[in-house]
Amino acid sequence: MARLVALGDAHLGRTHLAHVRDDEGRNVREEDFLRSFDWAIEKTLELEPDGFLWLGDIFDHARPSYRTFTRVFVGLKRLRDAGMRGVAISGNDDTPRLRGTGSPYAALEEAFDNCAFAWRMEAEAHELAGVRVHAVPQTLADAEFRAELARAGGAVAKDATNVLLAHVALTSLPAREWKDINELEVEEAAFDKRFDHVLLGHWHVHQKASKRTWYAGSTDSFWFSDRPRGAGAKGLVVLDTEAGTVRHHPNPHERPLETAQVTALGLGPSELLEACGTIGQTMPDGAIVRIFLNGVDPAAFRQVPQEEFAGAVPQALHVQIEPEFAEGALSVQGGPTIGTLVHEWGSFVEMQDLAGLDRERVTQTGVRFLEEAQVEAV
């Protein structure tokens, strides 16, 4: 029997709020996620488990930067130097869309013999601290994934504890309006009952999905949409195979993401700013703040520039204003200022969650097409 630390969905290399930079010009949110990964490595060493498990999407995409790759390399080196062994699988974001592209895990595999990396879209079985770990990495389609699950089921050892690792969305998860890039979706019943424990990546909130199935959750909160329970739901977990339990260890270094509501019905521009400022006094330093203006008058809202809303909460890293216009509000003269197509495209991309994509490349590709369209129009 063993104690195994499981880490899921670090998404290193992900950037949000592209305009928010530190003194060295680095994206602040990207640095947040790197620090959370560093914490996870430190916590793993502190817990002194019998081994470690990585549940996919350690990288945010299959072509990480040198700086991101180095951070993972150093983390694995620390685990290796501590005599710790592990098993890792690829996820939907850090698996190339073409089989022949290669994988960042391939390079790590060459350097670290203390960790087995399952990234070739094929199920693998490895012995770890007396436990048989069945690693089923990302595939290109649900049918392929189910075939690899069947292969893993055929490799179950009757005289050992069998732990399955996968990176999927269970059909029992709350309904969503969108499906992630290259996402695999299966029902919990698809997992062979001969597996004693199932640890999953992909869902960013730690939770118990069934008697023997758990999501580890992500190491940090990437945006409000993946933080339904507030602080404390991000971190890593420890599986005790003897007790059949999973214990969650929350990451204490998450950047605060705070949401507030303003009853804005009947408020003028200066009153809106005053209300936001009053709420802002309760916000922690460095927080990302989202403020809903409920029932706000469109005319009043449009008279307040975004920078003035941000100035109402000066200690915040970023202020996101969400206007909820009063029912029956009519369009008014003096609407919001609209910039050039290129400017508007850049502003739109900046606020999108582009999991698995190179944000700068998306921006520049759009700019190129817009500029070409404008030239043709002229």
C-alpha positions as CSV (number, residue, x, y, z in Angstrom):
1,M,0.0,0.0,0.0
2,A,1.2,3.5,-0.7
3,R,0.7,7.2,-0.3
4,L,0.8,9.0,-3.7
5,V,0.7,12.7,-4.4
6,A,-1.4,13.6,-7.4
7,L,-1.0,16.9,-9.3
8,G,-3.4,18.0,-12.1
9,D,-3.7,20.9,-14.5
10,A,-1.0,23.4,-13.7
11,H,-1.3,24.8,-17.3
12,L,2.1,26.4,-17.2
13,G,2.5,29.0,-19.9
14,R,-1.1,30.2,-19.8
15,T,-1.5,34.0,-19.9
16,H,-4.4,36.1,-18.9
17,L,-4.7,39.9,-18.7
18,A,-2.0,40.4,-21.3
19,H,-1.7,44.1,-20.4
20,V,-0.8,43.4,-16.7
21,R,3.0,43.1,-16.5
22,D,5.6,43.1,-13.7
23,D,8.7,45.3,-13.6
24,E,10.6,42.8,-15.9
25,G,7.8,42.8,-18.5
26,R,6.5,39.3,-17.6
27,N,2.8,38.5,-17.6
28,V,1.7,38.6,-14.0
29,R,-0.8,35.8,-14.3
30,E,1.6,33.5,-16.0
31,E,4.0,34.1,-13.1
32,D,1.1,33.3,-10.7
33,F,0.7,29.9,-12.3
34,L,4.4,29.2,-12.3
35,R,4.6,30.0,-8.6
36,S,1.7,27.7,-7.8
37,F,3.6,24.9,-9.6
38,D,6.6,25.6,-7.5
39,W,4.5,25.4,-4.4
40,A,3.1,22.0,-5.6
41,I,6.7,20.7,-6.0
42,E,7.6,22.0,-2.5
43,K,4.5,20.5,-1.0
44,T,5.2,17.1,-2.6
45,L,8.6,17.1,-1.1
46,E,7.2,18.1,2.3
47,L,4.6,15.4,2.3
48,E,7.3,12.7,1.6
49,P,5.0,10.4,-0.3
50,D,5.9,7.0,-1.8
51,G,5.5,8.5,-5.3
52,F,4.0,11.2,-7.4
53,L,1.3,11.3,-10.2
54,W,0.8,14.0,-12.8
55,L,-2.6,14.0,-14.4
56,G,-2.1,16.0,-17.6
57,D,-2.0,19.6,-18.8
58,I,1.1,20.4,-16.8
59,F,1.8,22.6,-19.8
60,D,-0.9,24.9,-21.3
61,H,0.1,23.8,-24.8
62,A,2.4,21.4,-26.6
63,R,5.0,24.0,-27.4
64,P,6.0,25.6,-24.1
65,S,8.5,28.4,-23.9
66,Y,12.1,27.7,-22.7
67,R,11.3,29.5,-19.4
68,T,8.2,27.3,-18.8
69,F,9.9,24.1,-19.8
70,T,12.9,24.9,-17.5
71,R,10.5,25.4,-14.6
72,V,9.1,21.9,-15.0
73,F,12.6,20.5,-15.6
74,V,13.9,22.0,-12.3
75,G,10.8,20.7,-10.5
76,L,11.4,17.1,-11.8
77,K,15.1,17.4,-10.9
78,R,14.2,18.2,-7.3
79,L,11.8,15.2,-7.1
80,R,14.5,13.0,-8.6
81,D,17.2,14.2,-6.3
82,A,14.9,13.4,-3.4
83,G,14.7,9.8,-4.6
84,M,11.1,10.1,-5.7
85,R,9.5,8.2,-8.6
86,G,6.4,9.0,-10.5
87,V,4.0,8.5,-13.5
88,A,2.7,11.3,-15.7
89,I,0.2,11.5,-18.5
90,S,-0.5,14.1,-21.2
91,G,-3.8,16.1,-21.3
92,N,-5.9,17.6,-24.0
93,D,-4.0,20.9,-24.0
94,D,-0.4,19.7,-23.9
95,T,-1.0,16.9,-26.5
96,P,-0.2,17.9,-30.1
97,R,-3.1,17.7,-32.5
98,L,-0.9,15.6,-34.9
99,R,0.8,12.4,-33.9
100,G,4.1,13.3,-35.6
101,T,4.5,16.7,-34.0
102,G,6.3,15.5,-30.8
103,S,5.7,16.4,-27.2
104,P,7.4,18.3,-24.4
105,Y,7.1,15.1,-22.4
106,A,9.3,13.3,-24.9
107,A,12.2,15.5,-23.9
108,L,11.6,15.1,-20.2
109,E,11.4,11.3,-20.7
110,E,15.0,11.4,-22.1
111,A,16.3,13.2,-19.0
112,F,14.3,11.7,-16.1
113,D,14.3,7.9,-15.6
114,N,12.6,8.3,-12.3
115,C,9.3,9.2,-14.0
116,A,7.3,7.3,-16.6
117,F,5.7,9.6,-19.2
118,A,2.6,8.3,-21.0
119,W,2.1,10.7,-24.0
120,R,2.0,8.5,-27.1
121,M,-1.8,8.1,-27.0
122,E,-1.4,4.6,-25.8
123,A,-2.2,3.1,-22.4
124,E,0.8,2.1,-20.3
125,A,1.1,0.2,-17.0
126,H,3.9,0.9,-14.5
127,E,4.8,-0.3,-11.0
128,L,5.1,2.5,-8.4
129,A,5.7,1.8,-4.7
130,G,4.0,-1.5,-4.9
131,V,1.0,-0.2,-6.8
132,R,0.2,-0.9,-10.5
133,V,-0.5,2.4,-12.1
134,H,-2.5,2.4,-15.4
135,A,-1.7,5.6,-17.3
136,V,-4.1,6.4,-20.1
137,P,-3.0,9.6,-21.9
138,Q,-4.9,11.9,-24.2
139,T,-6.0,10.5,-27.5
140,L,-7.4,12.3,-30.6
141,A,-11.0,10.9,-30.2
142,D,-13.4,9.4,-27.7
143,A,-13.4,6.1,-29.5
144,E,-9.6,5.8,-29.3
145,F,-9.7,6.7,-25.6
146,R,-12.2,3.9,-24.9
147,A,-10.1,1.4,-26.8
148,E,-7.1,2.4,-24.6
149,L,-9.2,2.1,-21.5
150,A,-10.1,-1.4,-22.5
151,R,-6.4,-2.2,-23.0
152,A,-5.7,-0.8,-19.5
153,G,-8.4,-3.0,-18.1
154,G,-6.8,-6.0,-19.6
155,A,-3.5,-5.2,-17.8
156,V,-5.0,-5.2,-14.3
157,A,-3.0,-7.2,-11.8
158,K,-5.2,-9.4,-9.5
159,D,-2.6,-9.5,-6.8
160,A,-2.0,-5.7,-6.6
161,T,-3.7,-2.4,-6.0
162,N,-4.6,-0.9,-9.4
163,V,-4.8,2.9,-9.9
164,L,-6.1,4.4,-13.2
165,L,-4.9,7.8,-14.4
166,A,-6.8,9.7,-17.1
167,H,-7.6,13.2,-18.3
168,V,-11.3,13.4,-19.3
169,A,-14.6,15.2,-18.7
170,L,-17.1,12.9,-17.0
171,T,-20.7,13.1,-18.4
172,S,-21.8,13.5,-14.7
173,L,-20.1,16.9,-14.5
174,P,-22.3,20.0,-14.4
175,A,-23.6,21.0,-17.9
176,R,-21.5,23.5,-19.7
177,E,-22.2,25.8,-22.7
178,W,-18.8,25.0,-24.3
179,K,-16.5,22.1,-24.8
180,D,-12.8,22.4,-24.4
181,I,-10.3,21.9,-27.2
182,N,-9.7,18.2,-27.9
183,E,-11.8,17.3,-24.8
184,L,-12.6,13.7,-24.2
185,E,-15.9,12.9,-22.6
186,V,-17.0,9.6,-21.0
187,E,-19.3,8.3,-18.4
188,E,-17.9,7.1,-15.1
189,A,-19.2,3.6,-15.8
190,A,-16.6,3.4,-18.7
191,F,-13.9,2.8,-16.1
192,D,-13.4,-0.9,-15.5
193,K,-14.5,-1.8,-12.0
194,R,-11.3,-3.8,-11.5
195,F,-9.5,-0.5,-11.0
196,D,-9.4,0.1,-7.2
197,H,-8.9,3.9,-7.6
198,V,-9.3,6.4,-10.4
199,L,-7.6,9.8,-10.4
200,L,-8.6,12.3,-13.1
201,G,-7.3,15.5,-14.6
202,H,-9.1,18.1,-16.7
203,W,-11.8,19.3,-14.3
204,H,-10.2,22.3,-12.5
205,V,-12.1,21.9,-9.2
206,H,-11.2,19.1,-6.7
207,Q,-14.1,16.8,-6.1
208,K,-15.1,13.2,-5.5
209,A,-16.9,11.9,-8.5
210,S,-17.8,8.5,-7.1
211,K,-16.8,6.1,-4.4
212,R,-13.5,5.4,-6.1
213,T,-13.0,8.3,-8.5
214,W,-11.6,11.8,-7.8
215,Y,-10.6,14.9,-9.6
216,A,-7.4,16.4,-8.2
217,G,-8.3,19.8,-9.5
218,S,-5.9,22.5,-10.8
219,T,-3.1,24.0,-8.9
220,D,-4.5,27.6,-9.3
221,S,-7.6,29.5,-10.4
222,F,-7.3,30.7,-14.0
223,W,-10.5,32.8,-14.1
224,F,-13.8,33.1,-12.3
225,S,-15.4,30.4,-14.4
226,D,-13.2,27.7,-12.9
227,R,-13.6,28.8,-9.3
228,P,-17.2,28.0,-8.4
229,R,-16.4,27.3,-4.8
230,G,-14.1,30.2,-4.0
231,A,-10.7,29.9,-2.4
232,G,-9.4,26.6,-1.2
233,A,-10.5,24.4,-4.0
234,K,-7.1,24.4,-5.8
235,G,-4.0,22.5,-4.9
236,L,-3.0,18.9,-4.9
237,V,-4.2,15.6,-3.4
238,V,-2.8,12.6,-1.6
239,L,-4.2,9.1,-2.4
240,D,-3.8,6.6,0.5
241,T,-4.3,3.3,-1.3
242,E,-4.7,1.3,1.9
243,A,-7.3,3.5,3.5
244,G,-8.9,4.2,0.1
245,T,-9.0,7.9,0.8
246,V,-8.0,11.1,-1.0
247,R,-7.0,14.2,1.0
248,H,-6.9,17.6,-0.6
249,H,-4.1,20.1,0.2
250,P,-5.2,23.6,-0.8
251,N,-2.7,26.0,-2.3
252,P,-2.4,29.0,0.1
253,H,-0.8,31.2,-2.4
254,E,-3.7,31.7,-4.9
255,R,-4.2,35.2,-6.1
256,P,-7.6,36.4,-4.7
257,L,-10.4,36.5,-7.2
258,E,-13.2,38.6,-5.7
259,T,-16.8,39.2,-7.0
260,A,-19.0,42.0,-5.7
261,Q,-22.5,43.3,-6.6
262,V,-23.6,47.0,-6.8
263,T,-27.3,47.9,-6.9
264,A,-26.9,50.5,-9.5
265,L,-30.5,51.4,-10.4
266,G,-30.8,55.1,-10.6
267,L,-27.1,55.9,-9.9
268,G,-25.3,58.6,-11.9
269,P,-21.7,58.4,-13.1
270,S,-20.2,59.8,-10.0
271,E,-22.4,57.7,-7.7
272,L,-21.3,54.5,-9.6
273,L,-17.7,55.3,-9.0
274,E,-18.4,56.1,-5.3
275,A,-20.3,52.7,-4.9
276,C,-17.4,50.8,-6.5
277,G,-14.9,52.7,-4.3
278,T,-16.8,51.7,-1.2
279,I,-16.8,48.1,-2.2
280,G,-13.1,48.4,-3.2
281,Q,-12.1,49.2,0.3
282,T,-12.9,45.7,1.3
283,M,-10.8,44.0,-1.4
284,P,-7.4,42.5,-0.6
285,D,-4.3,43.9,-2.2
286,G,-3.4,42.4,-5.6
287,A,-6.8,40.9,-6.1
288,I,-8.6,40.5,-9.5
289,V,-11.9,42.1,-8.8
290,R,-15.2,41.6,-10.7
291,I,-18.0,44.0,-10.0
292,F,-21.6,43.5,-11.3
293,L,-23.5,46.7,-11.8
294,N,-27.1,45.5,-11.4
295,G,-29.8,47.6,-13.1
296,V,-27.3,50.2,-14.2
297,D,-28.5,53.0,-16.6
298,P,-26.6,52.6,-20.0
299,A,-26.2,56.4,-20.3
300,A,-24.6,56.6,-16.8
301,F,-22.4,53.6,-17.4
302,R,-21.0,54.9,-20.7
303,Q,-19.9,58.2,-19.2
304,V,-17.4,56.4,-16.9
305,P,-14.1,55.3,-18.6
306,Q,-12.8,51.9,-17.7
307,E,-9.7,53.4,-16.1
308,E,-11.8,55.4,-13.7
309,F,-13.5,52.2,-12.5
310,A,-10.0,50.7,-12.1
311,G,-9.0,53.7,-10.1
312,A,-11.9,53.2,-7.7
313,V,-10.1,50.0,-6.5
314,P,-6.4,51.1,-6.7
315,Q,-5.0,48.1,-4.8
316,A,-6.5,45.6,-7.3
317,L,-4.4,43.9,-10.0
318,H,-7.3,44.2,-12.4
319,V,-10.9,45.4,-12.2
320,Q,-13.5,43.8,-14.4
321,I,-16.8,45.7,-14.7
322,E,-19.9,43.7,-15.7
323,P,-22.9,46.0,-16.4
324,E,-26.3,44.4,-16.0
325,F,-28.5,47.0,-17.7
326,A,-31.9,47.8,-16.3
327,E,-34.8,45.9,-18.0
328,G,-36.2,47.8,-20.9
329,A,-33.2,50.1,-21.1
330,L,-33.1,51.7,-24.5
331,S,-30.0,52.6,-26.6
332,V,-28.9,56.1,-26.1
333,Q,-26.9,58.6,-27.9
334,G,-23.2,58.8,-27.0
335,G,-22.7,55.1,-26.9
336,P,-19.4,53.4,-26.1
337,T,-16.3,54.5,-28.1
338,I,-15.4,51.9,-30.7
339,G,-11.8,51.8,-31.8
340,T,-10.3,50.5,-35.0
341,L,-10.9,46.9,-36.0
342,V,-7.4,46.0,-35.0
343,H,-7.8,47.6,-31.6
344,E,-11.2,46.0,-30.9
345,W,-9.8,42.6,-31.9
346,G,-6.9,42.9,-29.5
347,S,-9.2,43.9,-26.7
348,F,-11.5,40.9,-27.4
349,V,-8.6,38.4,-27.5
350,E,-7.1,39.8,-24.3
351,M,-10.2,38.7,-22.3
352,Q,-10.6,35.3,-23.8
353,D,-9.5,32.0,-22.2
354,L,-7.4,30.6,-25.0
355,A,-6.6,27.2,-23.4
356,G,-4.1,25.3,-25.5
357,L,-3.5,28.2,-28.0
358,D,-0.7,30.7,-28.4
359,R,-2.4,34.0,-27.5
360,E,0.1,36.2,-29.3
361,R,-0.2,34.1,-32.4
362,V,-4.0,34.3,-32.3
363,T,-3.8,38.1,-32.0
364,Q,-1.3,38.5,-34.8
365,T,-3.2,36.1,-37.1
366,G,-6.4,38.1,-36.6
367,V,-4.5,41.4,-37.2
368,R,-3.1,40.1,-40.4
369,F,-6.5,39.0,-41.8
370,L,-8.1,42.3,-40.8
371,E,-5.3,44.4,-42.4
372,E,-5.6,42.3,-45.6
373,A,-9.4,42.8,-45.6
374,Q,-9.0,46.5,-45.2
375,V,-6.5,46.7,-48.1
376,E,-8.9,44.7,-50.3
377,A,-11.8,46.9,-49.4
378,V,-9.9,50.1,-50.3
